[in-house]
Amino acid sequence: MKQVHSIFLAALCCILGFSACNRTDNPQPTVDVINGYFVVCEGTFGHNNGEITFIDSVGHVTNEVFKTVNGRTLGDIVQSLTIVDSLAFIVVNNSQKIEVIHAKTFQSVKTLDDARFTYPRYVQKLDDNRILVTNGHGMQMNDDFVYVVNSHTFEITNAIPTGAGPNQMVQQNGRIFVANFGGWTNDSTITVINANTLAIEQTVKVGDMPSSMEIDSDGNIIIFCKGLSTYDPTTWEATVVSNSKIVKVNTSTLAAQTLYTYNRQIQNQSANVIAYANKTLYVSDDDGVYTFDATFSAPQKLLSTANAFYGINIIGSTLWLCVGDPANSQAIQYTLQGTKVKSFNTDPFPNAVIVSAETK
């Protein structure tokens, strides 16, 4: 009887998880994501193959990090990744959710799939207890908001209305600046939110379809506005209504100033088109990367490409460019002077490179 009783107890412990049975039989996979760079890879629309690639400090590449660690796919169209303290928030746009993970282990903490996340885009830290999430299709679907989310309970606590298709956010001078990209329609404004009261201070008109924003050396916001095209409902033939432009918004006065207007519309479909360092703006154009100095008199070509880079970031003294070729997706390192350093194969359709928590 003692032997039978012991066998029963051992089996019960395994079932209830009180012993090491599960840990021995099904060890949790681990990936060292402490020191290096995360590459946000959208994946192919409708294929549920969005992922995160990790490049460590010595250049070793690990693809499908989320699936490797958590044993499940990440989802459809991974839009962005934002590290907030010890957590990372991965916005999976077409899966209508946000995955919360431990930033140093990549192990899942929680899936945020509130029904109000109909078209989530980006996350921004507000303070030690709250994050902000942009969400919205445009298209008069009444889902264009910046949601305020408790970063401990992960509950939505407030909804701030914006223009159509709120996209990137930056926080500067006590304000949150939200680029209203238009979603599936059009917008031409920046929503300015008071970071303390969360009241809307002003809606600033900048240019059609503002997508990417950077903070310049004077603490002002530089905005890339893609420009508007309309499409024939039968043939989908595009008609350019307005050209691309670069606009500055003074973060104290909220005055908008056009710095440069193109004589055409840049066709790059990414929401990550500009980067800023050393009083120089880097722009991912259709045939390469161009730079503007502080005068914004004319763009200077830095490097060429057969197709537009799908994402651009500057981390330290390194320029990162993402190649969204479905057959050869890559993240490529360059110096700020345009000299290629190294390329890394990634998961499909990378759009941004983010420094890891430890590297920060």
C-alpha positions in Angstrom: 0.0 0.0 0.0 2.8 2.4 0.8 4.3 1.8 -2.7 0.9 2.4 -4.4 0.3 5.5 -2.2 3.8 6.9 -3.2 3.1 6.3 -6.9 -0.3 8.1 -6.6 1.3 11.1 -4.8 4.1 11.4 -7.4 1.5 11.3 -10.2 -0.6 13.9 -8.5 2.3 16.2 -8.0 3.1 16.1 -11.7 -0.5 16.7 -12.7 -0.8 19.7 -10.3 2.6 21.1 -11.2 4.0 20.9 -7.6 7.0 18.9 -8.7 9.7 19.3 -11.3 8.0 16.9 -13.7 6.9 19.6 -16.2 10.2 21.4 -16.0 12.2 18.3 -16.7 10.0 16.9 -19.5 9.2 20.3 -21.2 12.0 22.7 -20.4 11.2 26.4 -21.2 13.2 27.4 -24.3 15.5 30.4 -23.6 17.1 32.9 -25.9 19.7 35.4 -24.7 18.2 38.8 -25.6 20.0 40.8 -23.0 22.5 42.7 -25.1 21.8 43.6 -28.7 19.0 44.7 -31.0 15.4 43.7 -31.8 14.3 43.8 -35.4 10.5 44.3 -35.7 9.3 42.1 -38.6 5.8 42.7 -39.9 5.5 39.5 -41.8 3.2 39.0 -44.8 -0.3 40.3 -44.5 -2.7 37.5 -43.7 0.0 34.8 -43.2 0.3 35.1 -39.4 4.1 35.2 -39.7 5.0 38.5 -38.0 8.0 38.0 -35.7 10.9 39.6 -33.8 14.5 38.9 -34.9 17.3 39.4 -32.3 20.8 40.4 -33.2 23.2 40.1 -30.3 26.2 42.3 -29.6 28.6 40.0 -31.6 26.3 39.7 -34.6 24.7 36.4 -33.9 21.1 36.3 -35.3 18.1 34.5 -33.8 14.9 34.5 -35.9 11.4 33.8 -34.6 12.4 34.8 -31.0 8.8 35.0 -29.8 7.9 31.6 -31.1 11.1 30.0 -29.9 10.5 31.2 -26.3 6.7 31.0 -26.0 5.9 28.1 -28.3 3.3 29.9 -30.4 3.2 32.3 -33.3 3.2 36.1 -32.6 0.5 37.1 -35.1 -0.3 39.0 -38.2 1.5 42.3 -39.0 3.8 43.1 -36.1 3.8 46.9 -36.2 6.0 48.0 -33.4 7.9 47.1 -30.2 8.4 49.4 -27.3 10.5 48.7 -24.2 9.0 50.2 -21.0 11.1 49.5 -17.9 11.3 45.7 -17.5 8.6 45.0 -20.1 8.3 45.1 -23.8 5.0 45.8 -25.6 4.7 44.2 -29.1 1.8 45.7 -31.2 0.4 43.1 -33.6 -1.8 45.3 -35.8 -3.8 42.9 -37.9 -4.3 40.4 -35.0 -5.7 43.3 -33.0 -3.7 42.7 -29.9 -0.6 43.7 -27.9 1.7 41.1 -26.5 3.4 42.0 -23.2 6.7 40.2 -22.6 9.7 40.3 -20.2 12.2 42.5 -22.0 15.2 40.4 -20.9 13.8 36.9 -21.3 11.1 37.4 -24.0 8.7 35.2 -22.0 5.1 36.1 -22.3 3.4 38.1 -19.5 0.0 38.8 -20.9 -1.9 39.3 -24.2 -3.8 42.5 -24.4 -6.8 41.8 -26.7 -9.4 44.2 -25.4 -12.1 44.6 -28.1 -11.2 48.3 -28.3 -7.9 47.5 -29.9 -9.3 47.3 -33.4 -6.2 48.8 -35.2 -3.4 49.3 -32.7 -0.2 51.0 -33.9 2.3 52.2 -31.3 3.0 52.3 -27.6 4.5 55.2 -25.7 5.4 55.4 -21.9 3.5 58.1 -20.2 4.8 57.6 -16.6 5.7 54.8 -14.2 2.1 53.5 -14.1 0.7 54.1 -17.6 1.3 53.7 -21.2 -0.4 55.1 -24.3 -1.5 53.2 -27.3 -2.5 54.7 -30.7 -5.4 53.0 -32.4 -7.7 53.7 -35.3 -8.6 52.9 -38.9 -9.9 56.3 -39.9 -12.9 55.6 -42.2 -15.4 57.0 -39.8 -15.3 53.8 -37.7 -15.1 55.8 -34.4 -12.1 53.9 -33.2 -9.5 56.7 -33.5 -8.1 57.1 -30.0 -5.0 57.2 -27.8 -5.8 54.7 -25.1 -4.4 55.1 -21.7 -3.4 51.7 -20.2 -2.4 50.9 -16.7 1.0 49.3 -17.1 0.5 47.0 -14.0 -3.1 45.8 -14.4 -3.1 46.3 -18.2 -6.6 47.7 -18.2 -7.7 50.6 -20.4 -8.4 53.6 -18.1 -9.1 56.4 -20.6 -9.6 57.1 -24.3 -8.4 60.3 -25.8 -10.0 61.1 -29.2 -7.6 62.0 -32.0 -7.6 62.6 -35.8 -7.9 59.8 -38.3 -5.5 56.9 -37.9 -3.2 58.0 -35.0 0.2 56.6 -35.5 3.6 57.5 -33.9 3.9 59.4 -30.7 6.6 61.4 -29.1 6.7 63.1 -25.7 8.4 66.4 -25.3 8.0 69.6 -23.2 5.2 68.2 -21.1 3.2 67.2 -24.2 2.4 64.1 -26.2 2.5 64.7 -29.9 0.4 62.2 -32.0 0.8 62.0 -35.8 -2.6 61.4 -37.4 -1.5 59.4 -40.4 -5.0 58.9 -41.7 -5.4 55.1 -41.3 -7.3 54.0 -44.4 -8.4 57.6 -45.2 -6.5 60.8 -44.8 -5.5 63.3 -42.1 -3.1 66.2 -42.0 -2.8 67.0 -38.3 -0.9 66.4 -35.1 -2.9 66.0 -31.9 -1.2 67.7 -28.9 -2.1 66.2 -25.5 -1.1 67.6 -22.2 1.0 64.9 -20.5 -0.2 65.8 -17.0 -4.0 66.4 -17.5 -4.4 64.3 -20.7 -6.5 67.1 -22.1 -6.2 68.0 -25.8 -4.3 71.3 -26.0 -4.4 71.8 -29.7 -4.7 70.2 -33.1 -1.9 71.4 -35.4 -2.2 71.2 -39.2 1.1 70.1 -40.7 0.6 68.3 -44.1 -1.2 65.3 -45.6 -0.6 61.9 -44.0 2.0 62.7 -41.3 3.7 59.5 -40.4 7.2 59.7 -38.9 8.4 62.0 -36.2 11.8 62.8 -34.7 12.9 65.2 -32.0 15.6 67.6 -33.2 18.6 69.1 -31.4 16.5 72.1 -30.2 13.7 69.9 -28.8 11.3 70.5 -31.6 9.4 67.9 -33.6 10.4 67.1 -37.2 7.6 65.4 -39.1 7.6 63.6 -42.4 4.3 64.0 -44.3 3.9 61.5 -47.1 1.2 63.4 -49.1 -2.2 62.4 -50.3 -3.2 60.1 -53.2 -6.7 59.2 -54.2 -7.6 55.9 -55.9 -10.1 55.1 -58.6 -12.5 52.6 -57.0 -12.6 50.4 -60.1 -9.0 50.4 -61.4 -7.2 51.5 -58.2 -5.2 53.9 -60.3 -3.6 56.5 -58.1 -3.9 60.3 -58.5 -1.4 62.4 -56.5 -3.2 65.2 -54.7 -0.3 66.5 -52.6 3.4 66.0 -52.5 5.6 64.9 -49.6 6.9 67.6 -47.2 8.9 67.9 -44.0 7.4 70.1 -41.3 8.7 71.3 -37.9 6.4 71.9 -34.9 7.8 74.1 -32.1 7.1 72.2 -28.9 6.7 75.4 -26.9 4.5 77.6 -29.2 3.0 74.8 -31.3 3.7 76.8 -34.4 4.2 74.7 -37.6 6.8 75.5 -40.2 7.3 73.8 -43.5 11.0 73.0 -43.9 11.0 71.4 -47.3 8.4 70.5 -49.9 9.2 67.9 -52.5 8.2 68.2 -56.2 6.8 64.7 -56.0 5.3 62.2 -53.6 7.7 59.7 -51.9 6.1 56.3 -52.4 7.7 54.6 -49.4 4.8 52.9 -47.6 6.6 52.5 -44.2 5.6 54.5 -41.2 9.3 54.7 -40.3 10.8 57.0 -42.9 13.1 59.5 -41.0 15.8 59.4 -38.4 17.8 62.3 -36.8 21.3 62.6 -35.4 23.9 65.4 -35.1 21.7 68.1 -36.5 21.1 66.0 -39.6 17.8 64.5 -40.8 18.0 61.2 -42.7 15.2 60.4 -45.1 14.4 57.0 -46.6 13.4 58.0 -50.2 12.3 55.7 -53.0 15.8 55.3 -54.4 18.0 55.5 -51.4 18.7 57.6 -48.3 19.1 61.4 -48.3 20.2 63.8 -45.7 19.2 67.4 -44.8 21.5 69.7 -42.8 20.1 72.4 -40.5 19.2 74.7 -43.4 16.9 72.2 -45.2 17.9 73.9 -48.5 18.1 70.6 -50.5 18.5 66.9 -49.8 21.9 65.3 -50.3 22.1 61.7 -51.4 23.9 59.5 -48.9 23.4 56.0 -50.5 21.5 54.3 -53.3 19.2 51.4 -53.4 17.1 49.7 -56.1 14.0 49.8 -53.9 13.1 51.9 -50.9 14.3 50.9 -47.5 11.3 49.9 -45.4 12.6 51.3 -42.2 15.3 53.6 -40.8 16.7 54.1 -37.4 19.8 55.6 -35.8 21.2 54.0 -32.7 24.3 55.6 -31.3 26.6 56.2 -34.2 25.0 53.5 -36.4 22.5 53.9 -39.1 20.1 50.9 -39.4 18.2 50.3 -42.6 15.5 47.6 -43.1 15.0 45.8 -46.5 11.5 44.5 -46.9 12.2 42.1 -49.7 10.0 39.0 -49.2 12.8 36.8 -50.6 15.7 38.5 -48.8 14.6 40.5 -45.7 17.5 42.1 -44.0 18.6 44.7 -41.4 21.7 46.5 -42.6 24.2 48.5 -40.5 25.8 51.6 -42.0 28.0 54.4 -40.5 26.3 57.8 -40.4 28.5 58.6 -43.4 26.8 55.9 -45.5 29.5 53.2 -45.4 28.0 49.7 -45.1 29.2 47.7 -42.1 27.2 44.4 -42.1 23.9 42.9 -43.1 21.8 40.4 -41.2 19.0 38.1 -42.5 15.8 38.6 -40.6 12.2 37.4 -40.4 10.0 38.7 -43.2 9.5 42.4 -43.8 11.4 44.2 -41.1 10.4 47.8 -40.4 12.5 48.9 -37.4 15.5 48.2 -35.2 15.1 48.7 -31.5 17.9 48.6 -28.9 17.5 45.9 -26.2 16.8 46.7 -22.6 20.4 46.0 -21.4 22.1 47.8 -24.3 20.1 50.9 -23.4 
